[in-house]
């Protein structure tokens, strides 16, 4: 796996072959299928502004790690443009100690581009915005976001998908898991603009609370200005089902072990995508310490 480290708006070390970085824009060349993922780390860079452009007909997996131990206010603005016929799998891992962090993401999918977006949020206090614009006909996005909060962690995750072309597909699944005094707000908004025929919009929001003092709020919203479409949404909030816990405890697990096993099952779509072993180990450790 190739790694790119960006610190103080500069690349540390050499870029992969034919990649360019200029004016805070990382450009990935066209007509290439990358077998190995590219890991990008924003290292203790407050107020970072990064643009990623994946050129046409390129297939790539990108792991973006946003981490920082600074507890002061943090602000990040990141955009990714998928050019025509490109395929991008994108994993975001956010681990910020800031007591006031803003993380803004903008994704643009052009004609026949396909985005597979995964977000794992284990920051202390964060407002994360992930806006996806399906601008080209035939573009698609699959969005999965998981947030885990405990103690006094407070995370708000806004996911917006806007269909701005016909024959587009959008599907989001967002999960919030809160323990102790943790709080999570999941907002899922999907909009189909007028004239965008044959668009498909689906969303699922799920909140899991493991204590009486934790809070998860879910808000699924569909905004549809066109008739010739398919759309649906659903939302649930609650504790882990008692019969499932009973079954696992009957097999010798404690209450806490059973809860961790179930919750780690929800997290597998994120954990399995982390190719960096040290990052995977750290992410898993933090998640399990919170639940």
C-alpha positions in Angstrom: 0.0 0.0 0.0 1.4 3.4 -1.0 1.1 6.3 1.5 0.8 10.0 1.1 1.3 12.2 4.2 0.2 15.9 4.0 1.3 18.2 6.8 1.0 22.0 6.9 -0.5 21.9 3.3 2.6 20.2 2.0 3.3 16.6 0.9 5.9 14.8 3.0 8.1 12.6 0.8 7.5 11.5 -2.8 4.2 11.0 -4.6 3.2 7.8 -6.4 4.0 7.7 -10.1 2.1 10.3 -12.2 0.3 11.8 -9.2 0.5 15.5 -8.9 -0.1 17.9 -5.9 -0.5 21.6 -6.6 -2.5 24.3 -4.8 -3.9 21.8 -2.3 -5.2 19.6 -5.2 -4.1 15.9 -5.5 -4.7 14.6 -9.0 -4.8 10.9 -9.8 -4.0 10.0 -13.4 -6.6 8.5 -15.8 -7.1 5.1 -17.4 -5.4 3.2 -14.5 -6.6 0.4 -12.3 -4.8 0.5 -9.0 -4.6 -2.9 -7.3 -3.3 -1.6 -4.0 -5.1 1.1 -2.0 -3.6 4.6 -1.5 -3.5 5.9 2.1 -3.7 9.6 2.6 -2.9 11.0 6.1 -3.7 14.5 7.2 -1.4 14.8 10.1 -2.2 17.4 12.8 -3.2 19.9 10.1 -5.8 22.3 11.5 -7.8 24.2 8.8 -6.8 21.8 6.1 -8.2 22.2 2.6 -7.7 19.3 0.3 -9.1 18.5 -3.2 -8.8 15.1 -4.7 -9.5 14.5 -8.4 -9.7 11.0 -9.8 -9.4 11.2 -13.6 -11.6 9.4 -16.0 -11.8 5.6 -16.3 -9.5 5.1 -13.2 -10.3 2.6 -10.5 -8.9 3.2 -7.0 -9.3 2.7 -3.3 -8.4 5.6 -1.1 -8.1 5.5 2.7 -8.1 9.0 4.2 -7.0 9.3 7.9 -7.8 12.5 9.6 -6.2 12.5 13.1 -5.0 15.0 15.6 -4.3 15.3 19.3 -4.9 19.0 19.4 -8.0 19.8 21.6 -8.5 23.3 20.1 -10.9 24.1 17.3 -10.3 22.0 14.1 -11.7 22.6 10.6 -11.2 20.5 7.5 -12.7 20.9 4.1 -12.2 18.0 1.7 -13.6 17.4 -1.8 -13.3 14.5 -4.2 -14.3 14.6 -7.8 -14.8 11.3 -9.7 -14.5 11.9 -13.4 -16.5 10.0 -16.0 -16.4 6.2 -15.8 -14.1 6.2 -12.7 -14.7 3.9 -9.8 -13.7 5.1 -6.3 -13.9 3.3 -3.0 -13.2 5.8 -0.3 -12.7 5.1 3.4 -12.6 7.9 5.9 -11.4 7.4 9.4 -11.8 10.4 11.7 -10.0 10.4 15.0 -9.8 13.9 16.4 -9.3 14.9 20.0 -10.6 18.4 19.3 -13.5 19.7 21.5 -14.9 21.5 18.5 -14.2 19.9 15.1 -15.8 20.6 11.7 -15.2 18.1 8.9 -16.7 19.0 5.6 -16.7 16.6 2.6 -18.0 17.2 -0.9 -18.2 14.4 -3.4 -19.0 14.9 -7.1 -19.8 12.0 -9.4 -19.7 12.7 -13.1 -21.2 10.5 -15.9 -21.2 6.8 -15.1 -18.9 7.3 -12.1 -19.3 5.0 -9.1 -18.6 5.9 -5.5 -18.4 3.5 -2.6 -18.0 5.7 0.5 -17.4 4.5 4.0 -17.0 6.7 7.1 -15.8 5.6 10.5 -16.2 8.3 13.2 -14.5 8.0 16.6 -13.7 11.6 17.3 -14.5 13.3 20.6 -16.7 16.2 19.5 -17.3 16.6 15.7 -19.8 17.9 13.2 -19.1 15.9 10.0 -20.9 16.9 6.7 -20.7 14.5 3.8 -22.4 15.9 0.7 -22.7 13.8 -2.5 -23.7 15.3 -5.8 -24.6 12.9 -8.6 -24.0 15.3 -11.4 -23.6 12.9 -14.3 -26.2 10.5 -15.9 -25.6 6.9 -14.7 -23.6 7.9 -11.7 -24.0 5.9 -8.5 -23.1 6.2 -4.8 -23.2 3.7 -1.9 -22.7 5.5 1.4 -22.1 3.8 4.8 -21.3 5.8 7.9 -20.7 4.5 11.5 -20.2 6.7 14.5 -19.3 5.4 18.0 -19.6 7.7 21.1 -19.1 7.2 24.8 -18.4 9.3 27.9 -18.9 12.9 26.8 -18.4 12.3 23.0 -20.8 14.3 20.9 -20.9 13.6 17.2 -23.3 14.9 14.5 -23.1 13.3 11.1 -24.9 14.9 8.2 -25.1 12.9 5.0 -26.7 14.5 1.9 -27.1 12.9 -1.5 -28.5 15.0 -4.3 -29.6 13.6 -7.7 -28.8 16.2 -10.3 -28.9 13.9 -13.3 -31.3 11.2 -14.6 -30.7 7.4 -14.1 -28.7 7.9 -10.9 -28.6 5.6 -7.9 -28.0 6.6 -4.2 -28.1 4.3 -1.2 -27.0 5.3 2.3 -26.8 3.2 5.5 -25.8 5.2 8.7 -25.4 3.7 12.1 -24.8 5.4 15.4 -23.7 3.5 18.5 -23.7 5.4 21.9 -22.7 4.2 25.3 -22.5 5.9 28.8 -23.1 9.6 28.1 -22.3 9.6 24.5 -24.5 11.5 22.0 -24.9 11.0 18.2 -27.1 12.7 15.8 -27.5 11.1 12.3 -29.1 13.2 9.6 -29.8 11.5 6.3 -31.1 13.7 3.5 -31.6 12.5 -0.1 -33.0 14.8 -2.8 -34.1 14.1 -6.3 -34.4 17.2 -8.3 -37.1 17.9 -10.9 -36.6 16.2 -14.2 -34.2 13.6 -12.9 -36.1 10.6 -14.2 -35.3 7.0 -13.2 -33.4 8.1 -10.1 -33.2 5.6 -7.2 -32.9 6.9 -3.6 -32.8 4.7 -0.5 -31.7 5.3 3.0 -31.5 3.3 6.3 -30.6 5.0 9.6 -30.1 2.9 12.8 -29.4 4.0 16.3 -28.1 1.6 19.1 -27.9 2.7 22.7 -26.2 0.6 25.4 -27.0 2.7 28.5 -29.9 4.7 29.8 -27.9 8.0 29.6 -26.7 7.7 26.0 -28.6 9.5 23.2 -28.9 8.7 19.5 -31.1 10.8 17.2 -31.9 9.8 13.7 -33.5 12.0 11.0 -34.2 10.4 7.6 -35.5 12.8 5.0 -36.5 12.3 1.4 -37.0 15.4 -0.9 -38.5 14.3 -4.2 -39.4 16.7 -7.0 -39.9 14.1 -9.7 -42.6 11.4 -10.2 -40.7 8.8 -12.3 -38.4 7.6 -9.5 -37.9 4.9 -6.9 -37.3 5.9 -3.3 -37.6 4.5 0.3 -36.3 5.1 3.8 -36.4 3.7 7.3 -35.1 4.4 10.7 -34.9 2.6 14.1 -33.5 3.4 17.5 -33.2 1.0 20.5 -31.1 -1.2 22.6 -29.8 -4.6 21.4 -32.5 -7.2 21.2 -32.8 -9.1 24.4 -33.4 -12.5 22.7 -30.1 -12.1 20.8 -28.2 -11.2 24.1 -29.9 -14.1 25.8 -28.8 -16.5 23.1 -25.2 -15.4 23.3 -25.2 -15.4 27.1 -26.5 -18.9 27.1 -23.4 -19.8 25.1 -21.2 -18.6 28.0 -20.7 -14.9 27.1 -21.1 -12.1 29.6 -23.5 -9.2 28.9 -20.6 -7.0 28.0 -19.0 -9.6 25.8 -22.3 -10.3 24.0 -22.8 -6.5 23.3 -19.3 -6.1 22.0 -19.7 -9.1 19.7 -22.9 -7.8 18.2 -21.7 -4.2 17.9 -18.4 -5.3 16.2 -20.7 -7.1 13.7 -22.2 -3.8 12.8 -18.7 -2.3 12.4 -17.3 -5.0 10.1 -18.1 -3.1 6.9 -15.7 -0.4 8.1 -13.1 -2.5 9.9 -12.7 -4.9 7.0 -11.9 -2.0 4.6 -9.0 -0.8 6.7 -5.9 -2.2 4.9 -3.5 -0.5 7.2 -3.0 -2.9 10.1 -1.9 -0.2 12.7 -4.9 2.0 11.8 -7.2 -1.0 12.0 -5.8 -2.0 15.4 -6.1 1.5 16.7 -9.7 2.0 15.4 -10.8 -1.4 16.8 -9.2 -0.7 20.2 -10.9 2.8 20.5 -14.3 1.4 19.4 -14.2 -1.5 21.9 -13.0 0.8 24.7 -16.1 2.9 24.1 -18.6 0.1 24.2 
